[in-house]
Amino acid sequence: PMLMYGLEPAIIELADNLMERMNDKVKIEVELQTGEERVPEQMELHLFRIVQEACENALRHANADRITIRGTLDPHLVRLSIEDNGVSIDGKLQINLKDLVHKNHFGIAGMVERARLIGAEVHFDSKSGLGTKITLMWKN
């Protein structure tokens, strides 16, 4: 139901719900540029779930208190970044599904799998003490 009005309102509502759930001890900023046309509907759910998982990981595992979601949502180009200030993920993380599942990184494996399903690239940049930045790009 969150996607009824589009991906941008759904992500904003997700951020509001997460901040409320965390009793406003976490700040989640959303800075998205959108056009008049929506991202293809079949992609919206996958993109939303990737953003949702990235935020949940930042809160549950990285103990972040600040998350920034930035990007461009266009039917021909999607660029998203989800950046947190939490504890970094393994900097040597291998981005292949078998390795991720073997190391119990199920959330990250799900993000990688969803990105592949829609033909997007996803990258993880994590530096000790500086948090994690997840970037996703899809081009039509």
N, CA, C and O atoms as CSV, one atom per row, in Angstrom:
chain,resi,resn,atom,element,x,y,z
A,1,PRO,N,N,0.813,-1.216,0.000
A,1,PRO,CA,C,0.000,0.000,0.000
A,1,PRO,C,C,0.850,1.272,0.000
A,1,PRO,O,O,0.414,2.305,-0.507
A,2,MET,N,N,2.066,1.205,0.566
A,2,MET,CA,C,2.906,2.393,0.612
A,2,MET,C,C,3.271,2.866,-0.791
A,2,MET,O,O,3.549,4.050,-0.984
A,3,LEU,N,N,3.276,1.973,-1.765
A,3,LEU,CA,C,3.682,2.322,-3.123
A,3,LEU,C,C,2.526,2.824,-3.991
A,3,LEU,O,O,2.721,3.128,-5.167
A,4,MET,N,N,1.344,2.909,-3.426
A,4,MET,CA,C,0.177,3.310,-4.201
A,4,MET,C,C,0.403,4.659,-4.898
A,4,MET,O,O,-0.032,4.846,-6.034
A,5,TYR,N,N,1.066,5.577,-4.239
A,5,TYR,CA,C,1.259,6.919,-4.780
A,5,TYR,C,C,2.647,7.127,-5.379
A,5,TYR,O,O,2.994,8.235,-5.790
A,6,GLY,N,N,3.431,6.067,-5.425
A,6,GLY,CA,C,4.747,6.171,-6.035
A,6,GLY,C,C,5.871,5.858,-5.065
A,6,GLY,O,O,5.669,5.739,-3.857
A,7,LEU,N,N,7.050,5.730,-5.627
A,7,LEU,CA,C,8.218,5.327,-4.847
A,7,LEU,C,C,8.683,6.417,-3.887
A,7,LEU,O,O,9.029,6.126,-2.742
A,8,GLU,N,N,8.696,7.667,-4.342
A,8,GLU,CA,C,9.153,8.742,-3.464
A,8,GLU,C,C,8.291,8.863,-2.204
A,8,GLU,O,O,8.846,8.880,-1.106
A,9,PRO,N,N,6.956,8.948,-2.312
A,9,PRO,CA,C,6.151,9.015,-1.083
A,9,PRO,C,C,6.311,7.777,-0.197
A,9,PRO,O,O,6.258,7.875,1.029
A,10,ALA,N,N,6.508,6.617,-0.823
A,10,ALA,CA,C,6.692,5.390,-0.042
A,10,ALA,C,C,7.984,5.442,0.766
A,10,ALA,O,O,8.008,5.029,1.925
A,11,ILE,N,N,9.057,5.946,0.161
A,11,ILE,CA,C,10.340,6.048,0.866
A,11,ILE,C,C,10.247,7.087,1.983
A,11,ILE,O,O,10.791,6.881,3.067
A,12,ILE,N,N,9.563,8.196,1.724
A,12,ILE,CA,C,9.382,9.210,2.765
A,12,ILE,C,C,8.581,8.636,3.938
A,12,ILE,O,O,8.920,8.867,5.099
A,13,GLU,N,N,7.527,7.895,3.630
A,13,GLU,CA,C,6.728,7.272,4.688
A,13,GLU,C,C,7.549,6.232,5.457
A,13,GLU,O,O,7.439,6.135,6.679
A,14,LEU,N,N,8.362,5.464,4.750
A,14,LEU,CA,C,9.252,4.498,5.406
A,14,LEU,C,C,10.159,5.212,6.395
A,14,LEU,O,O,10.293,4.779,7.539
A,15,ALA,N,N,10.787,6.307,5.961
A,15,ALA,CA,C,11.689,7.066,6.831
A,15,ALA,C,C,10.944,7.575,8.065
A,15,ALA,O,O,11.445,7.462,9.184
A,16,ASP,N,N,9.762,8.128,7.867
A,16,ASP,CA,C,8.964,8.620,9.000
A,16,ASP,C,C,8.621,7.499,9.969
A,16,ASP,O,O,8.727,7.665,11.184
A,17,ASN,N,N,8.208,6.353,9.424
A,17,ASN,CA,C,7.852,5.214,10.280
A,17,ASN,C,C,9.050,4.695,11.073
A,17,ASN,O,O,8.921,4.367,12.252
A,18,LEU,N,N,10.207,4.620,10.430
A,18,LEU,CA,C,11.407,4.142,11.123
A,18,LEU,C,C,11.831,5.110,12.225
A,18,LEU,O,O,12.199,4.677,13.317
A,19,MET,N,N,11.785,6.419,11.951
A,19,MET,CA,C,12.151,7.398,12.984
A,19,MET,C,C,11.193,7.323,14.157
A,19,MET,O,O,11.610,7.412,15.312
A,20,GLU,N,N,9.908,7.160,13.863
A,20,GLU,CA,C,8.916,7.030,14.939
A,20,GLU,C,C,9.167,5.762,15.750
A,20,GLU,O,O,9.113,5.781,16.980
A,21,ARG,N,N,9.444,4.658,15.051
A,21,ARG,CA,C,9.718,3.388,15.734
A,21,ARG,C,C,10.930,3.488,16.657
A,21,ARG,O,O,10.984,2.841,17.702
A,22,MET,N,N,11.906,4.313,16.250
A,22,MET,CA,C,13.126,4.485,17.039
A,22,MET,C,C,12.994,5.655,18.023
A,22,MET,O,O,13.992,6.140,18.556
A,23,ASN,N,N,11.763,6.099,18.256
A,23,ASN,CA,C,11.488,7.199,19.194
A,23,ASN,C,C,12.284,8.456,18.861
A,23,ASN,O,O,12.750,9.163,19.755
A,24,ASP,N,N,12.432,8.724,17.578
A,24,ASP,CA,C,13.130,9.909,17.069
A,24,ASP,C,C,14.579,10.015,17.535
A,24,ASP,O,O,15.131,11.113,17.588
A,25,LYS,N,N,15.198,8.888,17.873
A,25,LYS,CA,C,16.622,8.871,18.224
A,25,LYS,C,C,17.483,8.705,16.970
A,25,LYS,O,O,18.711,8.761,17.030
A,26,VAL,N,N,16.816,8.503,15.847
A,26,VAL,CA,C,17.485,8.338,14.561
A,26,VAL,C,C,16.938,9.387,13.614
A,26,VAL,O,O,15.731,9.631,13.579
A,27,LYS,N,N,17.820,10.010,12.845
A,27,LYS,CA,C,17.415,10.990,11.842
A,27,LYS,C,C,17.603,10.355,10.475
A,27,LYS,O,O,18.703,9.924,10.127
A,28,ILE,N,N,16.526,10.299,9.702
A,28,ILE,CA,C,16.591,9.769,8.344
A,28,ILE,C,C,16.156,10.879,7.400
A,28,ILE,O,O,15.016,11.341,7.440
A,29,GLU,N,N,17.085,11.296,6.555
A,29,GLU,CA,C,16.814,12.352,5.581
A,29,GLU,C,C,16.578,11.727,4.213
A,29,GLU,O,O,17.266,10.786,3.815
A,30,VAL,N,N,15.606,12.259,3.511
A,30,VAL,CA,C,15.285,11.783,2.168
A,30,VAL,C,C,15.387,12.960,1.212
A,30,VAL,O,O,14.698,13.967,1.370
A,31,GLU,N,N,16.267,12.819,0.206
A,31,GLU,CA,C,16.464,13.854,-0.808
A,31,GLU,C,C,16.386,13.188,-2.183
A,31,GLU,O,O,17.387,12.701,-2.710
A,32,LEU,N,N,15.191,13.176,-2.748
A,32,LEU,CA,C,14.975,12.503,-4.023
A,32,LEU,C,C,14.491,13.486,-5.078
A,32,LEU,O,O,13.673,14.364,-4.804
A,33,GLN,N,N,15.006,13.324,-6.276
A,33,GLN,CA,C,14.542,14.109,-7.418
A,33,GLN,C,C,13.708,13.184,-8.281
A,33,GLN,O,O,14.135,12.088,-8.642
A,34,THR,N,N,12.518,13.642,-8.602
A,34,THR,CA,C,11.632,12.831,-9.424
A,34,THR,C,C,11.085,13.673,-10.564
A,34,THR,O,O,11.001,14.898,-10.472
A,35,GLY,N,N,10.721,13.000,-11.624
A,35,GLY,CA,C,10.065,13.666,-12.743
A,35,GLY,C,C,8.571,13.471,-12.626
A,35,GLY,O,O,8.073,13.003,-11.602
A,36,GLU,N,N,7.863,13.827,-13.670
A,36,GLU,CA,C,6.414,13.665,-13.661
A,36,GLU,C,C,6.011,12.214,-13.838
A,36,GLU,O,O,4.953,11.795,-13.367
A,37,GLU,N,N,6.856,11.441,-14.519
A,37,GLU,CA,C,6.552,10.032,-14.748
A,37,GLU,C,C,7.150,9.181,-13.630
A,37,GLU,O,O,8.204,9.497,-13.078
A,38,ARG,N,N,6.455,8.106,-13.317
A,38,ARG,CA,C,6.938,7.183,-12.284
A,38,ARG,C,C,7.924,6.186,-12.873
A,38,ARG,O,O,7.945,5.924,-14.075
A,39,VAL,N,N,8.732,5.648,-11.986
A,39,VAL,CA,C,9.599,4.526,-12.327
A,39,VAL,C,C,8.683,3.366,-12.710
A,39,VAL,O,O,7.598,3.241,-12.142
A,40,PRO,N,N,9.086,2.513,-13.658
A,40,PRO,CA,C,8.233,1.379,-14.019
A,40,PRO,C,C,7.761,0.615,-12.775
A,40,PRO,O,O,8.538,0.303,-11.872
A,41,GLU,N,N,6.464,0.330,-12.768
A,41,GLU,CA,C,5.820,-0.252,-11.591
A,41,GLU,C,C,6.484,-1.547,-11.117
A,41,GLU,O,O,6.609,-1.773,-9.913
A,42,GLN,N,N,6.904,-2.388,-12.047
A,42,GLN,CA,C,7.516,-3.657,-11.666
A,42,GLN,C,C,8.834,-3.459,-10.921
A,42,GLN,O,O,9.295,-4.358,-10.218
A,43,MET,N,N,9.442,-2.271,-11.078
A,43,MET,CA,C,10.704,-1.981,-10.391
A,43,MET,C,C,10.491,-1.374,-9.004
A,43,MET,O,O,11.315,-1.554,-8.107
A,44,GLU,N,N,9.387,-0.659,-8.838
A,44,GLU,CA,C,9.184,0.099,-7.607
A,44,GLU,C,C,9.276,-0.773,-6.353
A,44,GLU,O,O,9.922,-0.393,-5.377
A,45,LEU,N,N,8.636,-1.929,-6.381
A,45,LEU,CA,C,8.665,-2.792,-5.201
A,45,LEU,C,C,10.089,-3.234,-4.880
A,45,LEU,O,O,10.496,-3.214,-3.718
A,46,HIS,N,N,10.848,-3.634,-5.900
A,46,HIS,CA,C,12.228,-4.070,-5.663
A,46,HIS,C,C,13.081,-2.922,-5.119
A,46,HIS,O,O,13.853,-3.113,-4.179
A,47,LEU,N,N,12.946,-1.747,-5.698
A,47,LEU,CA,C,13.711,-0.589,-5.230
A,47,LEU,C,C,13.335,-0.231,-3.798
A,47,LEU,O,O,14.202,0.050,-2.970
A,48,PHE,N,N,12.046,-0.243,-3.516
A,48,PHE,CA,C,11.590,0.055,-2.159
A,48,PHE,C,C,12.169,-0.945,-1.162
A,48,PHE,O,O,12.655,-0.550,-0.102
A,49,ARG,N,N,12.123,-2.222,-1.488
A,49,ARG,CA,C,12.629,-3.257,-0.566
A,49,ARG,C,C,14.142,-3.140,-0.368
A,49,ARG,O,O,14.639,-3.424,0.722
A,50,ILE,N,N,14.873,-2.732,-1.389
A,50,ILE,CA,C,16.312,-2.522,-1.233
A,50,ILE,C,C,16.562,-1.386,-0.253
A,50,ILE,O,O,17.386,-1.517,0.652
A,51,VAL,N,N,15.859,-0.274,-0.425
A,51,VAL,CA,C,16.008,0.856,0.491
A,51,VAL,C,C,15.601,0.444,1.903
A,51,VAL,O,O,16.286,0.778,2.869
A,52,GLN,N,N,14.500,-0.271,2.023
A,52,GLN,CA,C,14.017,-0.715,3.334
A,52,GLN,C,C,15.050,-1.607,4.029
A,52,GLN,O,O,15.320,-1.428,5.216
A,53,GLU,N,N,15.620,-2.548,3.310
A,53,GLU,CA,C,16.608,-3.457,3.895
A,53,GLU,C,C,17.870,-2.710,4.290
A,53,GLU,O,O,18.446,-2.976,5.345
A,54,ALA,N,N,18.305,-1.775,3.450
A,54,ALA,CA,C,19.491,-0.984,3.787
A,54,ALA,C,C,19.270,-0.202,5.084
A,54,ALA,O,O,20.164,-0.136,5.929
A,55,CYS,N,N,18.101,0.382,5.241
A,55,CYS,CA,C,17.783,1.132,6.469
A,55,CYS,C,C,17.702,0.209,7.677
A,55,CYS,O,O,18.245,0.518,8.738
A,56,GLU,N,N,17.031,-0.914,7.517
A,56,GLU,CA,C,16.916,-1.874,8.634
A,56,GLU,C,C,18.291,-2.377,9.056
A,56,GLU,O,O,18.563,-2.494,10.251
A,57,ASN,N,N,19.161,-2.677,8.093
A,57,ASN,CA,C,20.516,-3.123,8.428
A,57,ASN,C,C,21.277,-2.046,9.187
A,57,ASN,O,O,21.980,-2.337,10.155
A,58,ALA,N,N,21.134,-0.795,8.743
A,58,ALA,CA,C,21.829,0.314,9.404
A,58,ALA,C,C,21.360,0.462,10.845
A,58,ALA,O,O,22.160,0.760,11.733
A,59,LEU,N,N,20.072,0.255,11.081
A,59,LEU,CA,C,19.532,0.403,12.438
A,59,LEU,C,C,19.838,-0.813,13.311
A,59,LEU,O,O,20.260,-0.668,14.458
A,60,ARG,N,N,19.625,-2.012,12.766
A,60,ARG,CA,C,19.767,-3.239,13.554
A,60,ARG,C,C,21.213,-3.657,13.791
A,60,ARG,O,O,21.588,-4.039,14.899
A,61,HIS,N,N,22.008,-3.581,12.747
A,61,HIS,CA,C,23.354,-4.143,12.835
A,61,HIS,C,C,24.453,-3.095,12.986
A,61,HIS,O,O,25.486,-3.366,13.598
A,62,ALA,N,N,24.236,-1.902,12.434
A,62,ALA,CA,C,25.289,-0.885,12.450
A,62,ALA,C,C,25.091,0.150,13.554
A,62,ALA,O,O,25.968,0.978,13.800
A,63,ASN,N,N,23.931,0.100,14.221
A,63,ASN,CA,C,23.619,1.066,15.282
A,63,ASN,C,C,23.765,2.510,14.814
A,63,ASN,O,O,24.249,3.363,15.558
A,64,ALA,N,N,23.349,2.777,13.592
A,64,ALA,CA,C,23.421,4.131,13.035
A,64,ALA,C,C,22.382,5.021,13.706
A,64,ALA,O,O,21.321,4.557,14.123
A,65,ASP,N,N,22.706,6.310,13.801
A,65,ASP,CA,C,21.703,7.262,14.273
A,65,ASP,C,C,21.415,8.321,13.209
A,65,ASP,O,O,20.679,9.278,13.447
A,66,ARG,N,N,22.014,8.128,12.030
A,66,ARG,CA,C,21.754,9.029,10.906
A,66,ARG,C,C,21.826,8.222,9.605
A,66,ARG,O,O,22.789,7.497,9.356
A,67,ILE,N,N,20.789,8.368,8.793
A,67,ILE,CA,C,20.730,7.711,7.491
A,67,ILE,C,C,20.283,8.765,6.485
A,67,ILE,O,O,19.362,9.540,6.745
A,68,THR,N,N,20.944,8.781,5.342
A,68,THR,CA,C,20.555,9.695,4.273
A,68,THR,C,C,20.251,8.888,3.021
A,68,THR,O,O,21.055,8.067,2.579
A,69,ILE,N,N,19.079,9.137,2.464
A,69,ILE,CA,C,18.650,8.474,1.231
A,69,ILE,C,C,18.580,9.568,0.167
A,69,ILE,O,O,17.782,10.501,0.266
A,70,ARG,N,N,19.426,9.435,-0.847
A,70,ARG,CA,C,19.491,10.440,-1.920
A,70,ARG,C,C,19.314,9.757,-3.263
A,70,ARG,O,O,19.550,8.558,-3.408
A,71,GLY,N,N,18.897,10.539,-4.235
A,71,GLY,CA,C,18.883,9.960,-5.559
A,71,GLY,C,C,17.962,10.620,-6.542
A,71,GLY,O,O,17.315,11.632,-6.270
A,72,THR,N,N,17.932,9.993,-7.711
A,72,THR,CA,C,17.098,10.404,-8.826
A,72,THR,C,C,16.216,9.235,-9.207
A,72,THR,O,O,16.699,8.122,-9.418
A,73,LEU,N,N,14.925,9.490,-9.294
A,73,LEU,CA,C,13.975,8.460,-9.701
A,73,LEU,C,C,13.337,8.908,-11.002
A,73,LEU,O,O,12.468,9.781,-11.011
A,74,ASP,N,N,13.762,8.318,-12.080
A,74,ASP,CA,C,13.281,8.676,-13.406
A,74,ASP,C,C,13.005,7.371,-14.146
A,74,ASP,O,O,13.717,6.391,-13.926
A,75,PRO,N,N,12.004,7.324,-15.008
A,75,PRO,CA,C,11.705,6.073,-15.706
A,75,PRO,C,C,12.839,5.557,-16.585
A,75,PRO,O,O,12.820,4.407,-17.022
A,76,HIS,N,N,13.831,6.415,-16.842
A,76,HIS,CA,C,14.957,5.998,-17.683
A,76,HIS,C,C,16.265,5.883,-16.918
A,76,HIS,O,O,17.234,5.319,-17.427
A,77,LEU,N,N,16.301,6.413,-15.700
A,77,LEU,CA,C,17.517,6.386,-14.900
A,77,LEU,C,C,17.163,6.454,-13.415
A,77,LEU,O,O,16.470,7.369,-12.969
A,78,VAL,N,N,17.645,5.481,-12.669
A,78,VAL,CA,C,17.475,5.486,-11.219
A,78,VAL,C,C,18.855,5.446,-10.591
A,78,VAL,O,O,19.661,4.561,-10.877
A,79,ARG,N,N,19.110,6.414,-9.737
A,79,ARG,CA,C,20.331,6.434,-8.927
A,79,ARG,C,C,19.890,6.617,-7.493
A,79,ARG,O,O,19.188,7.573,-7.168
A,80,LEU,N,N,20.296,5.714,-6.650
A,80,LEU,CA,C,19.962,5.802,-5.237
A,80,LEU,C,C,21.210,5.573,-4.404
A,80,LEU,O,O,22.058,4.751,-4.750
A,81,SER,N,N,21.314,6.302,-3.310
A,81,SER,CA,C,22.354,6.008,-2.328
A,81,SER,C,C,21.711,6.036,-0.957
A,81,SER,O,O,20.893,6.902,-0.645
A,82,ILE,N,N,22.099,5.076,-0.154
A,82,ILE,CA,C,21.646,4.985,1.233
A,82,ILE,C,C,22.913,4.974,2.062
A,82,ILE,O,O,23.700,4.030,2.001
A,83,GLU,N,N,23.104,6.023,2.832
A,83,GLU,CA,C,24.353,6.199,3.570
A,83,GLU,C,C,24.042,6.307,5.064
A,83,GLU,O,O,23.107,6.999,5.468
A,84,ASP,N,N,24.845,5.605,5.881
A,84,ASP,CA,C,24.644,5.685,7.329
A,84,ASP,C,C,25.959,6.000,8.030
A,84,ASP,O,O,27.034,5.915,7.437
A,85,ASN,N,N,25.851,6.364,9.296
A,85,ASN,CA,C,27.042,6.680,10.097
A,85,ASN,C,C,27.320,5.599,11.135
A,85,ASN,O,O,27.948,5.863,12.160
A,86,GLY,N,N,26.862,4.408,10.876
A,86,GLY,CA,C,27.006,3.324,11.840
A,86,GLY,C,C,28.309,2.564,11.718
A,86,GLY,O,O,29.240,2.979,11.027
A,87,VAL,N,N,28.346,1.436,12.412
A,87,VAL,CA,C,29.486,0.529,12.368
A,87,VAL,C,C,29.552,-0.049,10.964
A,87,VAL,O,O,28.531,-0.461,10.415
A,88,SER,N,N,30.715,-0.084,10.392
A,88,SER,CA,C,30.895,-0.536,9.012
A,88,SER,C,C,30.632,-2.021,8.864
A,88,SER,O,O,30.802,-2.802,9.800
A,89,ILE,N,N,30.209,-2.394,7.650
A,89,ILE,CA,C,30.133,-3.810,7.324
A,89,ILE,C,C,31.528,-4.265,6.932
A,89,ILE,O,O,32.430,-3.441,6.780
A,90,ASP,N,N,31.708,-5.537,6.771
A,90,ASP,CA,C,32.996,-6.104,6.391
A,90,ASP,C,C,33.478,-5.474,5.085
A,90,ASP,O,O,32.853,-5.661,4.041
A,91,GLY,N,N,34.574,-4.737,5.135
A,91,GLY,CA,C,35.117,-4.075,3.953
A,91,GLY,C,C,35.546,-5.039,2.874
A,91,GLY,O,O,35.668,-4.647,1.714
A,92,LYS,N,N,35.780,-6.299,3.228
A,92,LYS,CA,C,36.202,-7.303,2.258
A,92,LYS,C,C,35.030,-8.153,1.798
A,92,LYS,O,O,35.220,-9.257,1.288
A,93,LEU,N,N,33.828,-7.645,1.976
A,93,LEU,CA,C,32.624,-8.376,1.634
A,93,LEU,C,C,32.603,-8.715,0.148
A,93,LEU,O,O,32.698,-7.827,-0.699
A,94,GLN,N,N,32.480,-9.986,-0.159
A,94,GLN,CA,C,32.393,-10.433,-1.540
A,94,GLN,C,C,30.936,-10.374,-1.985
A,94,GLN,O,O,30.054,-10.928,-1.329
A,95,ILE,N,N,30.697,-9.710,-3.087
A,95,ILE,CA,C,29.324,-9.536,-3.547
A,95,ILE,C,C,28.952,-10.661,-4.518
A,95,ILE,O,O,28.725,-10.434,-5.706
A,96,ASN,N,N,28.899,-11.866,-3.979
A,96,ASN,CA,C,28.306,-12.969,-4.720
A,96,ASN,C,C,27.362,-13.678,-3.759
A,96,ASN,O,O,27.658,-13.835,-2.575
A,97,LEU,N,N,26.240,-14.096,-4.283
A,97,LEU,CA,C,25.163,-14.604,-3.438
A,97,LEU,C,C,25.588,-15.778,-2.572
A,97,LEU,O,O,25.226,-15.841,-1.397
A,98,LYS,N,N,26.341,-16.697,-3.126
A,98,LYS,CA,C,26.753,-17.882,-2.371
A,98,LYS,C,C,27.585,-17.487,-1.142
A,98,LYS,O,O,27.360,-17.995,-0.044
A,99,ASP,N,N,28.540,-16.581,-1.340
A,99,ASP,CA,C,29.390,-16.128,-0.242
A,99,ASP,C,C,28.586,-15.358,0.798
A,99,ASP,O,O,28.782,-15.539,2.000
A,100,LEU,N,N,27.678,-14.495,0.333
A,100,LEU,CA,C,26.855,-13.706,1.258
A,100,LEU,C,C,25.990,-14.607,2.133
A,100,LEU,O,O,25.904,-14.409,3.345
A,101,VAL,N,N,25.353,-15.591,1.515
A,101,VAL,CA,C,24.493,-16.508,2.273
A,101,VAL,C,C,25.339,-17.345,3.231
A,101,VAL,O,O,24.938,-17.576,4.371
A,102,HIS,N,N,26.503,-17.798,2.775
A,102,HIS,CA,C,27.392,-18.599,3.616
A,102,HIS,C,C,27.807,-17.829,4.878
A,102,HIS,O,O,27.967,-18.419,5.946
A,103,LYS,N,N,27.979,-16.501,4.744
A,103,LYS,CA,C,28.389,-15.671,5.878
A,103,LYS,C,C,27.199,-15.054,6.616
A,103,LYS,O,O,27.361,-14.141,7.426
A,104,ASN,N,N,26.008,-15.567,6.322
A,104,ASN,CA,C,24.769,-15.115,6.975
A,104,ASN,C,C,24.439,-13.644,6.726
A,104,ASN,O,O,23.831,-12.994,7.577
A,105,HIS,N,N,24.831,-13.120,5.577
A,105,HIS,CA,C,24.477,-11.756,5.186
A,105,HIS,C,C,23.220,-11.820,4.307
A,105,HIS,O,O,23.245,-11.439,3.137
A,106,PHE,N,N,22.126,-12.309,4.894
A,106,PHE,CA,C,20.916,-12.554,4.119
A,106,PHE,C,C,20.288,-11.264,3.592
A,106,PHE,O,O,19.780,-11.243,2.471
A,107,GLY,N,N,20.315,-10.200,4.376
A,107,GLY,CA,C,19.746,-8.928,3.932
A,107,GLY,C,C,20.497,-8.368,2.744
A,107,GLY,O,O,19.891,-7.896,1.782
A,108,ILE,N,N,21.822,-8.420,2.810
A,108,ILE,CA,C,22.637,-7.924,1.704
A,108,ILE,C,C,22.425,-8.820,0.478
A,108,ILE,O,O,22.336,-8.324,-0.645
A,109,ALA,N,N,22.344,-10.123,0.692
A,109,ALA,CA,C,22.090,-11.043,-0.418
A,109,ALA,C,C,20.760,-10.704,-1.087
A,109,ALA,O,O,20.654,-10.732,-2.313
A,110,GLY,N,N,19.758,-10.388,-0.294
A,110,GLY,CA,C,18.454,-10.012,-0.842
A,110,GLY,C,C,18.535,-8.737,-1.664
A,110,GLY,O,O,17.902,-8.634,-2.715
A,111,MET,N,N,19.316,-7.754,-1.191
A,111,MET,CA,C,19.471,-6.516,-1.951
A,111,MET,C,C,20.150,-6.787,-3.287
A,111,MET,O,O,19.720,-6.274,-4.320
A,112,VAL,N,N,21.211,-7.593,-3.270
A,112,VAL,CA,C,21.936,-7.930,-4.497
A,112,VAL,C,C,21.014,-8.673,-5.462
A,112,VAL,O,O,20.993,-8.381,-6.657
A,113,GLU,N,N,20.259,-9.627,-4.942
A,113,GLU,CA,C,19.364,-10.410,-5.789
A,113,GLU,C,C,18.264,-9.534,-6.408
A,113,GLU,O,O,17.957,-9.670,-7.592
A,114,ARG,N,N,17.677,-8.643,-5.612
A,114,ARG,CA,C,16.637,-7.749,-6.142
A,114,ARG,C,C,17.210,-6.815,-7.212
A,114,ARG,O,O,16.569,-6.567,-8.233
A,115,ALA,N,N,18.416,-6.301,-6.973
A,115,ALA,CA,C,19.046,-5.429,-7.966
A,115,ALA,C,C,19.246,-6.182,-9.279
A,115,ALA,O,O,18.986,-5.641,-10.353
A,116,ARG,N,N,19.699,-7.406,-9.196
A,116,ARG,CA,C,19.917,-8.203,-10.410
A,116,ARG,C,C,18.604,-8.478,-11.141
A,116,ARG,O,O,18.568,-8.488,-12.371
A,117,LEU,N,N,17.533,-8.700,-10.394
A,117,LEU,CA,C,16.236,-8.982,-11.009
A,117,LEU,C,C,15.748,-7.831,-11.890
A,117,LEU,O,O,15.059,-8.054,-12.885
A,118,ILE,N,N,16.106,-6.609,-11.521
A,118,ILE,CA,C,15.660,-5.455,-12.306
A,118,ILE,C,C,16.766,-4.911,-13.210
A,118,ILE,O,O,16.587,-3.879,-13.858
A,119,GLY,N,N,17.897,-5.594,-13.257
A,119,GLY,CA,C,18.988,-5.176,-14.129
A,119,GLY,C,C,19.763,-3.978,-13.611
A,119,GLY,O,O,20.331,-3.216,-14.393
A,120,ALA,N,N,19.790,-3.810,-12.300
A,120,ALA,CA,C,20.508,-2.689,-11.687
A,120,ALA,C,C,21.832,-3.176,-11.108
A,120,ALA,O,O,22.027,-4.367,-10.868
A,121,GLU,N,N,22.728,-2.230,-10.893
A,121,GLU,CA,C,23.991,-2.514,-10.213
A,121,GLU,C,C,23.907,-1.973,-8.801
A,121,GLU,O,O,23.381,-0.884,-8.575
A,122,VAL,N,N,24.423,-2.729,-7.858
A,122,VAL,CA,C,24.456,-2.271,-6.473
A,122,VAL,C,C,25.882,-2.415,-5.960
A,122,VAL,O,O,26.544,-3.424,-6.201
A,123,HIS,N,N,26.345,-1.392,-5.249
A,123,HIS,CA,C,27.706,-1.393,-4.713
A,123,HIS,C,C,27.660,-1.028,-3.234
A,123,HIS,O,O,26.814,-0.249,-2.793
A,124,PHE,N,N,28.578,-1.600,-2.488
A,124,PHE,CA,C,28.681,-1.357,-1.054
A,124,PHE,C,C,30.045,-0.755,-0.771
A,124,PHE,O,O,31.070,-1.333,-1.130
A,125,ASP,N,N,30.059,0.397,-0.131
A,125,ASP,CA,C,31.308,1.059,0.239
A,125,ASP,C,C,31.277,1.253,1.747
A,125,ASP,O,O,30.420,1.959,2.278
A,126,SER,N,N,32.207,0.629,2.417
A,126,SER,CA,C,32.210,0.657,3.872
A,126,SER,C,C,33.628,0.882,4.369
A,126,SER,O,O,34.561,0.180,3.979
A,127,LYS,N,N,33.769,1.876,5.236
A,127,LYS,CA,C,35.079,2.164,5.810
A,127,LYS,C,C,34.954,2.171,7.327
A,127,LYS,O,O,34.015,2.739,7.885
A,128,SER,N,N,35.897,1.543,7.972
A,128,SER,CA,C,35.880,1.434,9.419
A,128,SER,C,C,35.683,2.798,10.074
A,128,SER,O,O,36.442,3.736,9.827
A,129,GLY,N,N,34.666,2.890,10.900
A,129,GLY,CA,C,34.381,4.106,11.630
A,129,GLY,C,C,33.652,5.174,10.841
A,129,GLY,O,O,33.308,6.222,11.388
A,130,LEU,N,N,33.412,4.926,9.555
A,130,LEU,CA,C,32.772,5.935,8.712
A,130,LEU,C,C,31.415,5.497,8.183
A,130,LEU,O,O,30.805,6.218,7.394
A,131,GLY,N,N,30.942,4.361,8.589
A,131,GLY,CA,C,29.635,3.902,8.139
A,131,GLY,C,C,29.686,3.210,6.794
A,131,GLY,O,O,30.746,2.814,6.309
A,132,THR,N,N,28.502,3.075,6.204
A,132,THR,CA,C,28.356,2.346,4.953
A,132,THR,C,C,27.544,3.173,3.969
A,132,THR,O,O,26.597,3.864,4.345
A,133,LYS,N,N,27.930,3.089,2.711
A,133,LYS,CA,C,27.166,3.730,1.642
A,133,LYS,C,C,26.826,2.660,0.612
A,133,LYS,O,O,27.705,1.977,0.085
A,134,ILE,N,N,25.553,2.531,0.341
A,134,ILE,CA,C,25.073,1.585,-0.657
A,134,ILE,C,C,24.574,2.411,-1.837
A,134,ILE,O,O,23.738,3.300,-1.673
A,135,THR,N,N,25.088,2.114,-3.018
A,135,THR,CA,C,24.628,2.831,-4.214
A,135,THR,C,C,24.018,1.856,-5.185
A,135,THR,O,O,24.482,0.727,-5.345
A,136,LEU,N,N,22.975,2.313,-5.824
A,136,LEU,CA,C,22.263,1.501,-6.788
A,136,LEU,C,C,22.050,2.330,-8.044
A,136,LEU,O,O,21.679,3.502,-7.971
A,137,MET,N,N,22.287,1.718,-9.190
A,137,MET,CA,C,22.073,2.419,-10.455
A,137,MET,C,C,21.394,1.499,-11.449
A,137,MET,O,O,21.779,0.346,-11.639
A,138,TRP,N,N,20.380,2.049,-12.068
A,138,TRP,CA,C,19.659,1.363,-13.143
A,138,TRP,C,C,19.472,2.346,-14.281
A,138,TRP,O,O,19.074,3.491,-14.066
A,139,LYS,N,N,19.758,1.898,-15.488
A,139,LYS,CA,C,19.619,2.758,-16.657
A,139,LYS,C,C,18.862,2.004,-17.739
A,139,LYS,O,O,19.161,0.846,-18.032
A,140,ASN,N,N,17.889,2.667,-18.321
A,140,ASN,CA,C,17.080,2.062,-19.379
A,140,ASN,C,C,17.649,2.433,-20.726
A,140,ASN,O,O,17.114,2.025,-21.757
